[in-house]
């Protein structure tokens, strides 16, 4: 029998090197395009803040202030430097924004503080400025660092006065020019009390101490200041109306504002703000 014919096997095919190189080149191009796209997306999502970049580079946070209102800011006649609650706050806040950053004060008249900020004469304002909703299109406000709203002050040992409604039927002392604000019901109640008016907040508190009135409604700054001079008095409850002091920055300073808020919230938790209040009031 004849042996079976052995047909030659087809030669094993080898890959086309040129085609492989082309495929790898296209794959690399796609990966590069994806990487560039991701980088551009991150740049879009990450806000650009030139002010914050400059502060970290130079180590200087420029702070506008009007040093004419104790105890928040004033010029120390002995040293010539700016002292006060706000000045101390600026000096403690700056290094906690980023390592090596220090506060540099820019003296500006109170009425020109916002203009100086807009004109980039400073990076932030720390000068006992209350939050104003009408200005939020032009500036960004930090979280509050001090509440200066009106408070109720009573004699120690007085019971039953913790809210505005508890003042009904009682003699209440206020400073001349005081206008009730806040919730409509509370405002109407205060207007109907027949408030006894005194020349200053200090006079109203001394009248309370002397027993002429059963309570006094004064701004929290006056209350904290005069309580040391009028022993036997205490603040009852929380401010009737919030008058929150905050730090304004320019609207494009989004990263700076974020860091300022971070530090202020830390200062609330660790007692720094409470310590400054105890020091200056």
Secondary structure in CASP SS format (residue, H / E / C, confidence):
PFRMAT SS
TARGET T0000
AUTHOR 0000-0000-0000
METHOD secondary structure of the structure
MODEL  1
X C 1.00
X C 1.00
X C 1.00
X C 1.00
X C 1.00
X C 1.00
X C 1.00
X C 1.00
X C 1.00
X C 1.00
X C 1.00
X C 1.00
X C 1.00
X C 1.00
X C 1.00
X C 1.00
X H 1.00
X H 1.00
X H 1.00
X H 1.00
X H 1.00
X H 1.00
X H 1.00
X H 1.00
X H 1.00
X H 1.00
X H 1.00
X H 1.00
X H 1.00
X H 1.00
X H 1.00
X H 1.00
X H 1.00
X H 1.00
X H 1.00
X H 1.00
X H 1.00
X H 1.00
X H 1.00
X H 1.00
X H 1.00
X H 1.00
X H 1.00
X H 1.00
X H 1.00
X C 1.00
X C 1.00
X C 1.00
X C 1.00
X H 1.00
X H 1.00
X H 1.00
X H 1.00
X H 1.00
X H 1.00
X H 1.00
X H 1.00
X H 1.00
X C 1.00
X E 1.00
X E 1.00
X E 1.00
X E 1.00
X E 1.00
X E 1.00
X C 1.00
X C 1.00
X E 1.00
X E 1.00
X C 1.00
X C 1.00
X C 1.00
X E 1.00
X E 1.00
X E 1.00
X C 1.00
X C 1.00
X C 1.00
X C 1.00
X C 1.00
X C 1.00
X E 1.00
X E 1.00
X C 1.00
X H 1.00
X H 1.00
X H 1.00
X H 1.00
X H 1.00
X H 1.00
X H 1.00
X H 1.00
X H 1.00
X H 1.00
X H 1.00
X H 1.00
X H 1.00
X C 1.00
X C 1.00
X C 1.00
X C 1.00
X E 1.00
X E 1.00
X E 1.00
X E 1.00
X E 1.00
X E 1.00
X C 1.00
X C 1.00
X H 1.00
X H 1.00
X H 1.00
X H 1.00
X H 1.00
X H 1.00
X H 1.00
X H 1.00
X H 1.00
X C 1.00
X C 1.00
X C 1.00
X C 1.00
X C 1.00
X E 1.00
X E 1.00
X C 1.00
X C 1.00
X C 1.00
X C 1.00
X E 1.00
X C 1.00
X C 1.00
X H 1.00
X H 1.00
X H 1.00
X C 1.00
X C 1.00
X C 1.00
X E 1.00
X E 1.00
X E 1.00
X C 1.00
X C 1.00
X C 1.00
X C 1.00
X E 1.00
X E 1.00
X C 1.00
X C 1.00
X E 1.00
X E 1.00
X E 1.00
X E 1.00
X E 1.00
X E 1.00
X C 1.00
X C 1.00
X C 1.00
X C 1.00
X C 1.00
X C 1.00
X C 1.00
X C 1.00
X H 1.00
X H 1.00
X H 1.00
X H 1.00
X C 1.00
X C 1.00
X C 1.00
X C 1.00
X E 1.00
X E 1.00
X E 1.00
X E 1.00
X C 1.00
X C 1.00
X C 1.00
X C 1.00
X C 1.00
X C 1.00
X C 1.00
X C 1.00
X H 1.00
X H 1.00
X H 1.00
X H 1.00
X H 1.00
X H 1.00
X H 1.00
X H 1.00
X C 1.00
X C 1.00
X C 1.00
X C 1.00
X E 1.00
X E 1.00
X E 1.00
X C 1.00
X C 1.00
X H 1.00
X H 1.00
X H 1.00
X H 1.00
X H 1.00
X H 1.00
X H 1.00
X H 1.00
X H 1.00
X H 1.00
X C 1.00
X C 1.00
X C 1.00
X C 1.00
X E 1.00
X E 1.00
X E 1.00
X E 1.00
X E 1.00
X H 1.00
X H 1.00
X H 1.00
X H 1.00
X H 1.00
X H 1.00
X H 1.00
X C 1.00
X C 1.00
X C 1.00
X C 1.00
X C 1.00
X C 1.00
X E 1.00
X E 1.00
X E 1.00
X E 1.00
X C 1.00
X C 1.00
X C 1.00
X C 1.00
X C 1.00
X C 1.00
X C 1.00
X E 1.00
X E 1.00
X C 1.00
X C 1.00
X E 1.00
X E 1.00
X E 1.00
X C 1.00
X C 1.00
X C 1.00
X H 1.00
X H 1.00
X H 1.00
X H 1.00
X H 1.00
X H 1.00
X H 1.00
X H 1.00
X H 1.00
X H 1.00
X H 1.00
X H 1.00
X H 1.00
X H 1.00
X H 1.00
X H 1.00
X H 1.00
X C 1.00
X H 1.00
X H 1.00
X H 1.00
X H 1.00
X H 1.00
X H 1.00
X H 1.00
X H 1.00
X H 1.00
X C 1.00
END
